Amino acid sequence: MSDKKKADEFYKKLKEQLQESTTWPATYLYKFIVKTDAEKITTIESIFNHSGAVINTTESKKGTYTSVSINVVMKDPDAVISKYIEVSDNVEGVISL
């Protein structure tokens, strides 16, 4: 199965889960892990710029990786998914949790 097909199935399932479990608009917590690189972290932060997001970053013990947590009010599951896609399209090697 191709990576694109896997991603499409993942987002379809996520959308169904979000629709069933949440009343929208709602606060959503994104968590991303990237290799510690100021440019990658800045790119993630800029994707959520001007959205009222609260962004926290935490470096791993050895400083190799950085966790980026973002709390933001999203209008619906489609908006949540579009941000995941935007981050994965713009930040190489990002892990979405």
Kinemage of the C-alpha trace (Angstrom):
@kinemage 1
@onewidth
@group {chain A} dominant
@subgroup {mainchain}
@vectorlist {calphas} color= white
{ca met a 1} P 0.000 0.000 0.000
{ca ser a 2} L 1.379 3.419 -0.930
{ca asp a 3} L 2.216 6.054 1.673
{ca lys a 4} L -0.377 8.391 0.130
{ca lys a 5} L -3.100 5.751 0.439
{ca lys a 6} L -2.103 5.018 4.055
{ca ala a 7} L -2.224 8.730 4.865
{ca asp a 8} L -5.632 9.134 3.192
{ca glu a 9} L -7.034 6.227 5.217
{ca phe a 10} L -5.515 7.596 8.420
{ca tyr a 11} L -7.058 11.043 7.889
{ca lys a 12} L -10.430 9.553 6.965
{ca lys a 13} L -10.463 7.541 10.210
{ca leu a 14} L -9.272 10.546 12.229
{ca lys a 15} L -12.067 12.697 10.762
{ca glu a 16} L -14.690 10.115 11.741
{ca gln a 17} L -13.291 9.884 15.285
{ca leu a 18} L -13.200 13.669 15.687
{ca gln a 19} L -16.762 14.047 14.417
{ca glu a 20} L -18.029 11.434 16.870
{ca ser a 21} L -16.082 12.528 19.940
{ca thr a 22} L -16.037 16.315 19.808
{ca thr a 23} L -18.437 19.238 19.564
{ca trp a 24} L -17.006 21.812 17.152
{ca pro a 25} L -15.455 24.385 17.312
{ca ala a 26} L -13.117 22.934 19.947
{ca thr a 27} L -9.628 23.248 21.349
{ca tyr a 28} L -7.331 20.695 19.745
{ca leu a 29} L -3.866 19.612 20.877
{ca tyr a 30} L -1.343 18.923 18.138
{ca lys a 31} L 1.937 17.212 19.017
{ca phe a 32} L 4.829 17.030 16.614
{ca ile a 33} L 8.355 15.705 17.035
{ca val a 34} L 11.202 16.919 14.837
{ca lys a 35} L 14.973 16.738 14.894
{ca thr a 36} L 16.111 19.815 16.773
{ca asp a 37} L 16.421 22.361 13.978
{ca ala a 38} L 15.381 25.992 14.423
{ca glu a 39} L 14.145 26.219 10.828
{ca lys a 40} L 11.826 23.203 11.201
{ca ile a 41} L 10.443 24.456 14.504
{ca thr a 42} L 9.896 27.948 13.069
{ca thr a 43} L 8.093 26.461 10.059
{ca ile a 44} L 5.684 24.555 12.322
{ca glu a 45} L 5.088 27.658 14.435
{ca ser a 46} L 4.457 29.794 11.339
{ca ile a 47} L 1.776 27.367 10.105
{ca phe a 48} L -0.195 28.143 13.280
{ca asn a 49} L 0.689 31.870 13.285
{ca his a 50} L -2.246 34.275 13.734
{ca ser a 51} L -4.551 31.476 14.920
{ca gly a 52} L -4.408 32.205 18.648
{ca ala a 53} L -2.379 29.041 19.214
{ca val a 54} L -0.433 28.395 22.404
{ca ile a 55} L 2.835 26.752 21.361
{ca asn a 56} L 5.268 24.972 23.679
{ca thr a 57} L 8.542 23.329 22.705
{ca thr a 58} L 10.552 20.827 24.718
{ca glu a 59} L 13.955 19.442 23.755
{ca ser a 60} L 14.803 15.817 24.429
{ca lys a 61} L 17.326 15.063 27.151
{ca lys a 62} L 20.203 14.845 24.641
{ca gly a 63} L 18.850 17.750 22.571
{ca thr a 64} L 18.508 15.639 19.430
{ca tyr a 65} L 14.737 16.025 19.089
{ca thr a 66} L 12.201 18.697 19.950
{ca ser a 67} L 8.564 18.157 20.833
{ca val a 68} L 6.234 20.922 19.629
{ca ser a 69} L 2.827 21.037 21.368
{ca ile a 70} L 0.173 23.344 19.978
{ca asn a 71} L -3.167 24.117 21.626
{ca val a 72} L -5.512 25.893 19.262
{ca val a 73} L -9.251 26.304 18.685
{ca met a 74} L -10.221 24.617 15.422
{ca lys a 75} L -13.574 25.016 13.656
{ca asp a 76} L -14.060 21.402 12.514
{ca pro a 77} L -12.281 18.092 11.788
{ca asp a 78} L -11.417 19.205 8.244
{ca ala a 79} L -9.505 22.191 9.653
{ca val a 80} L -7.615 19.884 12.045
{ca ile a 81} L -6.621 17.557 9.219
{ca ser a 82} L -5.621 20.380 6.871
{ca lys a 83} L -3.074 21.593 9.464
{ca tyr a 84} L -1.625 18.084 9.821
{ca ile a 85} L -1.247 17.893 6.044
{ca glu a 86} L 0.275 21.372 5.838
{ca val a 87} L 2.871 20.497 8.481
{ca ser a 88} L 3.769 17.154 6.887
{ca asp a 89} L 4.054 18.796 3.448
{ca asn a 90} L 6.366 21.555 4.720
{ca val a 91} L 8.525 19.934 7.412
{ca glu a 92} L 10.708 17.018 6.359
{ca gly a 93} L 10.912 14.160 8.840
{ca val a 94} L 8.175 15.435 11.171
{ca ile a 95} L 6.384 12.880 13.334
{ca ser a 96} L 2.760 13.677 14.160
{ca leu a 97} L 1.339 12.257 17.375
